[in-house]
Amino acid sequence: MLPAQQPQTVFTVAGRHAFALVAREARADGVREVLAPRVRCTAMTIPFELEGLRVNNVECGPTGLLDPGPLTAALAACTRPPLILHAETFGNRADGELRTALAAARRSGARIVVDATHTALERADELLADAGTTHHPDADYLVASLRKLLPIPLGGVVRGLASPPELAGDPLNADLTAVAEIAERRPGVPALKDAVEDLLDIAWAPAPMPGTYRVRLALPEFNAELSRRRARLARLHAAVADLDVVNPGVAHPPVIAHPRAAAIRAALARAGFSLPLHWDGATDGLVALPDDPQAIKIVHRSAGSRRS
């Protein structure tokens, strides 16, 4: 009898490529429906739609995570076990009722995909470990876009694939890598960063993570940079502790809920700050804060904080 095959860990050009590999495997196994959080980036679900899976939105709570009640109702309406996309939005993790609901869904046959993009700094050791190690114990797949919080311009990872996937080395992804390398060398040229995003929006074929960035993940100075980023985010959280922070204490930029969120975003934009995260319609009452002391002063002043 052959030994059980270890789940695969695969590094890709981007997180959307990792989702595409999950979508292919799920579709081949008969999954036809995805339950996804309404608060999300559209790139998270497009790979499933490209594979012909139906995506249904599930309402979220104030922390950006799936609301257990609507999730349970959506699951009950499914005609066959779906795939549930649980995003650890803003660095928050499932606990209490949501964790119970996800565990019950998995026992009923649903597949759980944890999107750890916003917890990548906290989960770095887990996400970047060599293939063959165990993956998230409460999920079938663990996926992350590494380029959002880690110091690399391209990179995604997926853990839990049942078999080695086919990754394309097509010219478009080669061009994407070349432009990303130029953009990294010329951080003062925003158009180059925009060009990377534009190429990502058309380069949907899953491709392997560029070797130069894969090597960088294993360098000692990479871990030192992660430690500096975690410390900087901790200081940022401390600076806005008097505001309504929806993700306190996590290794992700603070996100505040405020009735004047639109005015705060406008004030930051006038001062030349680009917000690290905003999804029209889904995060309109929230502000993800830039990592800059001047930005924090603007936020306090615009929010009417006593620390302004």
Phi, psi and chi 1 to 4 in degrees:
 res  aa     phi    psi   chi1   chi2   chi3   chi4
   1 MET       -  130.6 -174.1  173.2  178.1      -
   2 LEU   -71.6  143.6  -67.1  174.8      -      -
   3 PRO   -66.7  153.1   24.5  -33.2      -      -
   4 ALA   -62.7  139.6      -      -      -      -
   5 GLN   -78.0  134.8 -170.6  172.3   24.4      -
   6 GLN   -69.9  140.0  -73.2  -77.3   -8.2      -
   7 PRO   -57.9  144.6  -22.1   32.8      -      -
   8 GLN   -85.8  145.3  -62.2  -68.5  -52.4      -
   9 THR  -112.9  122.2  -61.2      -      -      -
  10 VAL  -127.8  130.5  178.8      -      -      -
  11 PHE  -100.4  130.7  -68.7   91.0      -      -
  12 THR  -122.5  174.0   59.9      -      -      -
  13 VAL   -62.8  -39.5  164.2      -      -      -
  14 ALA  -150.3  164.7      -      -      -      -
  15 GLY   -61.2  -34.6      -      -      -      -
  16 ARG   -64.2  -30.5   64.2 -167.5   67.9 -172.3
  17 HIS   -68.4  -38.1  -69.2 -176.4      -      -
  18 ALA   -63.6  -42.2      -      -      -      -
  19 PHE   -62.2  -36.8  -84.1  122.0      -      -
  20 ALA   -61.8  -38.4      -      -      -      -
  21 LEU   -67.2  -38.9  -62.9  176.3      -      -
  22 VAL   -63.9  -43.7  171.8      -      -      -
  23 ALA   -61.0  -42.1      -      -      -      -
  24 ARG   -62.8  -45.4  -70.7  179.2 -179.6 -179.5
  25 GLU   -66.3  -42.4 -175.3  166.5  -73.6      -
  26 ALA   -63.9  -43.8      -      -      -      -
  27 ARG   -63.0  -41.5 -174.1 -178.8 -173.8  -77.8
  28 ALA   -62.4  -27.1      -      -      -      -
  29 ASP   -92.2    7.3  -71.4  -16.0      -      -
  30 GLY    98.0    1.9      -      -      -      -
  31 VAL   -72.0  135.7  175.5      -      -      -
  32 ARG  -126.7   -3.1  -66.0  -66.0  179.2  -92.1
  33 GLU  -140.9  142.7 -172.7  170.5   -0.5      -
  34 VAL  -122.3  130.2  177.5      -      -      -
  35 LEU  -100.5  117.2  -57.5 -177.8      -      -
  36 ALA  -125.2  148.1      -      -      -      -
  37 PRO   -66.5  139.4   24.2  -32.7      -      -
  38 ARG   -64.1  -34.5 -175.1 -176.9   65.3   81.9
  39 VAL   -83.8  101.1  178.6      -      -      -
  40 ARG  -165.9  165.7   67.6  171.4 -171.3  -94.1
  41 CYS   -83.3  138.5  170.9      -      -      -
  42 THR   -63.1  -27.2   55.8      -      -      -
  43 ALA   -65.3  -15.8      -      -      -      -
  44 MET   -71.4  -31.5  -68.1  164.3   57.1      -
  45 THR  -107.8  -18.0   51.7      -      -      -
  46 ILE   -55.6  -41.2  -72.2  176.2      -      -
  47 PRO   -57.8  -34.3  -26.2   36.3      -      -
  48 PHE   -72.5  -39.3  -63.3   99.5      -      -
  49 GLU   -64.8  -36.8  -66.4  169.9  -25.9      -
  50 LEU   -64.9  -24.9  -69.3  174.2      -      -
  51 GLU   -89.6    3.7  -71.4  -63.5  -37.6      -
  52 GLY    86.6   10.0      -      -      -      -
  53 LEU   -83.7  143.0  -82.3   67.3      -      -
  54 ARG   -84.6  130.8 -176.6  171.4   68.7 -104.7
  55 VAL  -106.2  122.6  175.4      -      -      -
  56 ASN  -112.4  132.0  -72.7  -27.9      -      -
  57 ASN   -78.4  140.8  -67.1  -21.4      -      -
  58 VAL  -120.6  133.5  176.7      -      -      -
  59 GLU   -63.2  154.6  -72.2  -58.3  -43.2      -
  60 CYS  -118.5  157.7  -64.1      -      -      -
  61 GLY   -84.5 -176.2      -      -      -      -
  62 PRO   -65.0  -19.5   19.6  -31.0      -      -
  63 THR   -87.0   -1.3   63.3      -      -      -
  64 GLY    91.3   -5.1      -      -      -      -
  65 LEU   -89.1  161.0  -57.9 -174.2      -      -
  66 LEU   -52.2  137.2  -69.1  165.3      -      -
  67 ASP   -82.9  123.1 -170.8  -46.4      -      -
  68 PRO   -56.7  -39.8  -22.0   32.1      -      -
  69 GLY   -62.3  -58.5      -      -      -      -
  70 PRO   -58.7  -32.1  -28.1   36.5      -      -
  71 LEU   -64.9  -45.9  173.3   60.9      -      -
  72 THR   -62.8  -40.0  -59.3      -      -      -
  73 ALA   -65.9  -42.7      -      -      -      -
  74 ALA   -64.8  -38.1      -      -      -      -
  75 LEU   -64.8  -39.9 -176.6   63.4      -      -
  76 ALA   -65.6  -25.6      -      -      -      -
  77 ALA   -83.8   -8.5      -      -      -      -
  78 CYS   -75.8  140.4  -65.9      -      -      -
  79 THR   -86.8  -16.1   57.0      -      -      -
  80 ARG  -147.6  160.3   65.0  170.6   77.6 -178.4
  81 PRO   -57.3  127.2  -26.6   36.1      -      -
  82 PRO   -93.4 -179.6   37.1  -36.3      -      -
  83 LEU  -102.3  130.3 -177.7  148.5      -      -
  84 ILE  -107.2  122.4  -62.1  174.2      -      -
  85 LEU   -94.8  109.1  176.0   54.3      -      -
  86 HIS  -106.7  107.2  160.7   50.6      -      -
  87 ALA   -93.2  133.1      -      -      -      -
  88 GLU   -84.2   63.9  -64.9 -178.6  -37.2      -
  89 THR   -60.5  135.5  -51.5      -      -      -
  90 PHE    62.2   15.4  -48.2  141.1      -      -
  91 GLY    88.2    2.5      -      -      -      -
  92 ASN   -81.7  147.9  -66.5  -45.1      -      -
  93 ARG  -117.5  156.7  -62.0 -154.5 -162.0 -175.2
  94 ALA   -69.8  136.7      -      -      -      -
  95 ASP  -150.4  175.4   58.3   10.9      -      -
  96 GLY    54.4 -127.7      -      -      -      -
  97 GLU   -63.1  -39.1  -69.6 -175.7   26.0      -
  98 LEU   -65.5  -44.1  177.0   55.5      -      -
  99 ARG   -61.6  -40.2 -173.5  167.6 -175.1  174.1
 100 THR   -63.8  -43.1  -61.2      -      -      -
 101 ALA   -64.8  -40.5      -      -      -      -
 102 LEU   -66.4  -40.6  -70.8  169.6      -      -
 103 ALA   -64.1  -40.8      -      -      -      -
 104 ALA   -65.2  -39.5      -      -      -      -
 105 ALA   -63.3  -40.5      -      -      -      -
 106 ARG   -66.4  -39.2 -162.7  177.8 -174.3 -155.5
 107 ARG   -63.9  -28.4  -72.2 -165.5  -60.8  -89.4
 108 SER   -82.4   -2.4   72.5      -      -      -
 109 GLY   113.2   -8.5      -      -      -      -
 110 ALA   -69.9  148.4      -      -      -      -
 111 ARG   -96.8  138.6  -62.2 -170.1 -176.5 -164.3
 112 ILE  -109.0  125.2  -52.3  -63.0      -      -
 113 VAL  -111.1  118.3 -177.5      -      -      -
 114 VAL   -95.0  120.5  171.7      -      -      -
 115 ASP   -91.6  106.7  177.6    3.4      -      -
 116 ALA   -98.3   22.4      -      -      -      -
 117 THR   -56.5  -43.7  -63.9      -      -      -
 118 HIS   -84.7   -4.1  -71.1 -176.4      -      -
 119 THR  -114.8   17.0   50.3      -      -      -
 120 ALA   -61.3  -35.4      -      -      -      -
 121 LEU   -66.4  -40.7  -89.3  172.0      -      -
 122 GLU   -72.1  -34.9  -66.9 -178.6    2.3      -
 123 ARG   -96.8   13.1  -68.4 -175.4  178.0  -83.4
 124 ALA   -53.6  -45.3      -      -      -      -
 125 ASP   -60.8  -38.8  -69.4  -17.9      -      -
 126 GLU   -72.7  -44.1  179.4 -177.5    7.5      -
 127 LEU   -70.7  -34.0  -69.2  169.4      -      -
 128 LEU   -97.4    5.5  -53.0 -178.0      -      -
 129 ALA   -67.2  158.7      -      -      -      -
 130 ASP   -64.8  157.2  -68.3  -24.8      -      -
 131 ALA   -59.8  150.3      -      -      -      -
 132 GLY    98.9  -15.3      -      -      -      -
 133 THR   -80.8  162.1   55.0      -      -      -
 134 THR   -70.6  152.4   56.4      -      -      -
 135 HIS  -106.1 -172.7   59.1  -75.3      -      -
 136 HIS   -50.2  122.8 -165.3  -75.1      -      -
 137 PRO   -68.8  -18.6   25.4  -34.0      -      -
 138 ASP  -104.5   14.2  -61.5  -36.3      -      -
 139 ALA  -145.3  160.0      -      -      -      -
 140 ASP   -84.7  -33.5  -60.6  -81.4      -      -
 141 TYR  -135.5  145.5  -56.2   98.6      -      -
 142 LEU  -123.4  120.7 -177.1   63.4      -      -
 143 VAL  -126.2  146.7  173.9      -      -      -
 144 ALA  -155.1  142.8      -      -      -      -
 145 SER   -87.8  116.7  171.4      -      -      -
 146 LEU   -82.2  -18.3  -58.0  176.6      -      -
 147 ARG   -79.7  -10.4   66.9 -167.8 -170.9   92.9
 148 LYS   -74.1  -43.4  -59.4  -62.8 -165.9  -56.4
 149 LEU  -117.2  -20.6  -68.9  177.9      -      -
 150 LEU   -93.5  155.3  -54.0 -169.5      -      -
 151 PRO   -80.3   57.7   30.1  -36.0      -      -
 152 ILE  -138.3  144.2   50.0  174.5      -      -
 153 PRO   -79.8  -20.4   27.7  -34.4      -      -
 154 LEU  -140.5  147.1  -67.4  175.1      -      -
 155 GLY   152.9  137.1      -      -      -      -
 156 GLY  -144.9  166.1      -      -      -      -
 157 VAL  -147.6  146.8   64.5      -      -      -
 158 VAL  -136.7  134.4   52.2      -      -      -
 159 ARG  -121.3  139.6  -50.6 -167.0   67.9  171.2
 160 GLY   112.7   -3.3      -      -      -      -
 161 LEU   -61.5  139.1  -65.4  170.9      -      -
 162 ALA   -76.0  -25.9      -      -      -      -
 163 SER  -145.4  156.6   58.4      -      -      -
 164 PRO   -60.5  128.6  -19.8   31.4      -      -
 165 PRO   -86.1  165.1   33.2  -35.4      -      -
 166 GLU   -92.2  124.1  -66.9 -175.6    6.7      -
 167 LEU  -113.8  132.8  -63.9  177.3      -      -
 168 ALA   -89.1  137.3      -      -      -      -
 169 GLY  -103.4   54.0      -      -      -      -
 170 ASP   -76.2  158.0   62.6   86.1      -      -
 171 PRO   -59.3  -32.3  -24.8   34.9      -      -
 172 LEU   -62.3  -42.7 -174.2   56.2      -      -
 173 ASN   -69.9  -30.0  -82.4  -58.1      -      -
 174 ALA   -65.6  -40.8      -      -      -      -
 175 ASP   -64.1  -40.6  -68.2  -18.3      -      -
 176 LEU   -58.9  -45.3  170.7   60.1      -      -
 177 THR   -62.6  -42.3  -59.3      -      -      -
 178 ALA   -63.1  -43.5      -      -      -      -
 179 VAL   -67.4  -38.5  174.0      -      -      -
 180 ALA   -62.9  -39.0      -      -      -      -
 181 GLU   -65.9  -39.1  -70.0  173.9  -12.7      -
 182 ILE   -66.9  -43.3  -63.3  170.7      -      -
 183 ALA   -61.8  -35.7      -      -      -      -
 184 GLU   -68.6  -34.5 -170.1  175.7   23.1      -
 185 ARG   -76.8  -20.6  -66.5 -163.0  -58.7  -90.9
 186 ARG  -123.7   64.0  -58.5  -73.9 -172.1  -86.9
 187 PRO   -63.0  -18.4   23.5  -33.4      -      -
 188 GLY   -83.5    5.7      -      -      -      -
 189 VAL  -114.9   91.3 -175.2      -      -      -
 190 PRO   -57.3  -30.5  -22.2   32.8      -      -
 191 ALA   -60.8  -30.5      -      -      -      -
 192 LEU   -69.3  -41.8  -70.8  170.9      -      -
 193 LYS   -63.6  -39.3 -173.9  175.8 -179.8  179.8
 194 ASP   -62.5  -36.5  -68.0  -18.4      -      -
 195 ALA   -64.9  -36.8      -      -      -      -
 196 VAL   -62.2  -45.8  172.2      -      -      -
 197 GLU   -62.9  -40.2  -61.6  -58.4  -40.6      -
 198 ASP   -63.3  -41.6  -69.6  -18.6      -      -
 199 LEU   -66.9  -38.0  -76.3  169.2      -      -
 200 LEU   -61.0  -33.1  -83.1  168.1      -      -
 201 ASP   -71.0  -12.0  -75.8  -20.6      -      -
 202 ILE  -119.7  -11.6   57.5  176.1      -      -
 203 ALA   -95.6   77.8      -      -      -      -
 204 TRP   -91.3  -15.7  -72.5   98.6      -      -
 205 ALA   -67.2  123.8      -      -      -      -
 206 PRO   -57.7  130.7  -24.1   34.5      -      -
 207 ALA  -135.7  154.0      -      -      -      -
 208 PRO   -70.6  150.6   24.7  -33.3      -      -
 209 MET   -60.7  134.2 -173.9  176.1 -177.7      -
 210 PRO   -54.8  137.9  -26.3   35.3      -      -
 211 GLY   -57.6  -36.0      -      -      -      -
 212 THR   -62.8  -38.4   52.8      -      -      -
 213 TYR   -77.7  -34.5  -56.5  140.2      -      -
 214 ARG   -61.9  -41.3 -176.2   71.1 -178.9   90.1
 215 VAL   -65.3  -39.4  168.6      -      -      -
 216 ARG   -59.9  -33.2 -167.1 -175.2  -61.2 -178.3
 217 LEU   -60.6  -26.7  -62.0 -179.9      -      -
 218 ALA   -94.8   -3.1      -      -      -      -
 219 LEU   -77.2  143.4  -63.1  176.5      -      -
 220 PRO   -57.7  -36.8  -24.2   34.0      -      -
 221 GLU   -67.5  -19.4   52.6  -95.3   35.6      -
 222 PHE   -65.3  -45.8 -170.8   82.0      -      -
 223 ASN   -63.4  -36.1  -77.3  -29.2      -      -
 224 ALA   -64.2  -39.1      -      -      -      -
 225 GLU   -66.4  -38.5  173.9   62.4   16.2      -
 226 LEU   -62.3  -40.3  -63.1 -170.1      -      -
 227 SER   -63.2  -41.1  -64.8      -      -      -
 228 ARG   -64.5  -40.2  -73.5 -168.6  -67.4  -88.9
 229 ARG   -65.8  -41.1  -67.3 -169.0  174.7 -153.0
 230 ARG   -61.7  -43.3  -66.6 -174.4 -170.4  105.7
 231 ALA   -64.7  -39.5      -      -      -      -
 232 ARG   -65.5  -40.0 -169.0  165.1   64.5 -115.4
 233 LEU   -67.7  -35.3  -72.8  171.2      -      -
 234 ALA   -62.7  -40.4      -      -      -      -
 235 ARG   -66.0  -37.3  -69.5 -167.9  -65.3  -89.7
 236 LEU   -64.7  -42.5 -169.4   59.8      -      -
 237 HIS   -61.7  -41.3  -85.1  -91.0      -      -
 238 ALA   -63.1  -32.9      -      -      -      -
 239 ALA   -72.1  -18.8      -      -      -      -
 240 VAL  -121.9   22.4  -66.4      -      -      -
 241 ALA   -63.0  -19.2      -      -      -      -
 242 ASP   -81.9   -8.7   60.0  -42.5      -      -
 243 LEU   -96.3  173.2  -60.8  174.6      -      -
 244 ASP   -83.6   82.3 -175.4    9.0      -      -
 245 VAL   -84.1  126.0  179.5      -      -      -
 246 VAL   -88.2   -7.7  -56.2      -      -      -
 247 ASN  -134.7   55.7   59.3  -16.7      -      -
 248 PRO   -63.1  139.5   24.9  -34.9      -      -
 249 GLY    76.8   10.1      -      -      -      -
 250 VAL  -100.0  163.2  -56.1      -      -      -
 251 ALA   -89.1   63.7      -      -      -      -
 252 HIS  -151.9  148.8 -178.8  -80.5      -      -
 253 PRO   -53.0  139.3  -27.9   35.7      -      -
 254 PRO   -59.4  142.0  -18.3   29.0      -      -
 255 VAL  -120.6  123.3  177.9      -      -      -
 256 ILE  -109.4  146.2   64.4  168.6      -      -
 257 ALA  -100.3  130.6      -      -      -      -
 258 HIS  -155.5  140.0 -160.8  -82.0      -      -
 259 PRO   -62.9  -21.0   18.5  -30.9      -      -
 260 ARG  -104.7   31.9  -58.9 -172.7   69.8 -113.6
 261 ALA   -56.3  -43.3      -      -      -      -
 262 ALA   -62.4  -40.6      -      -      -      -
 263 ALA   -67.7  -36.7      -      -      -      -
 264 ILE   -65.4  -44.9  -64.3  171.5      -      -
 265 ARG   -61.3  -40.3  -71.1 -165.2  -60.4  -89.8
 266 ALA   -64.9  -40.9      -      -      -      -
 267 ALA   -64.1  -40.1      -      -      -      -
 268 LEU   -65.0  -41.5  -71.4  167.6      -      -
 269 ALA   -64.0  -41.2      -      -      -      -
 270 ARG   -62.4  -29.7  -73.9 -166.0  -61.2  -90.4
 271 ALA   -86.4    2.4      -      -      -      -
 272 GLY    90.4   12.6      -      -      -      -
 273 PHE   -92.2  133.6  -70.1  101.7      -      -
 274 SER   -98.4  124.6  177.3      -      -      -
 275 LEU   -68.5  138.7  -63.0 -177.1      -      -
 276 PRO   -70.8  -16.2   24.1  -32.9      -      -
 277 LEU  -161.7  128.3  172.3   68.2      -      -
 278 HIS  -162.4  122.5 -177.9   65.5      -      -
 279 TRP  -112.3  112.9  -59.1  -39.6      -      -
 280 ASP   -52.1  130.6  -72.2  -20.4      -      -
 281 GLY    88.5  -39.0      -      -      -      -
 282 ALA   -89.4  -30.8      -      -      -      -
 283 THR  -125.3   29.6   58.7      -      -      -
 284 ASP   -63.7  -29.3  -73.7  -12.2      -      -
 285 GLY   -92.3   10.4      -      -      -      -
 286 LEU  -122.4  157.9  -56.3  172.3      -      -
 287 VAL  -133.9  118.1 -175.5      -      -      -
 288 ALA   -87.3  123.9      -      -      -      -
 289 LEU   -87.2  135.8  -54.3 -174.4      -      -
 290 PRO   -67.6  152.8  -15.6   29.2      -      -
 291 ASP   -89.0   78.8 -178.6    6.7      -      -
 292 ASP  -158.5  130.6 -172.7  -70.8      -      -
 293 PRO   -58.0  -36.9  -24.7   34.3      -      -
 294 GLN   -65.1  -37.8  -73.3  -58.5  118.7      -
 295 ALA   -62.9  -39.7      -      -      -      -
 296 ILE   -64.4  -37.5  -59.2  -53.4      -      -
 297 LYS   -62.3  -42.7  -70.1 -179.3 -179.2  178.4
 298 ILE   -63.0  -41.2  -66.7  170.9      -      -
 299 VAL   -62.6  -46.9  169.1      -      -      -
 300 HIS   -62.0  -42.6  -81.8  120.2      -      -
 301 ARG   -65.4  -45.0 -173.5  164.8   57.2 -111.2
 302 SER   -70.7  -27.7  -60.0      -      -      -
 303 ALA   -86.5   -5.1      -      -      -      -
 304 GLY    71.9   27.8      -      -      -      -
 305 SER   -71.6  150.9  169.1      -      -      -
 306 ARG   -69.3  -14.3  -75.0  172.3  -66.5 -175.8
 307 ARG   -91.1   -0.2  -66.0  178.6   59.5  174.0
 308 SER   -71.3      -   59.2      -      -      -
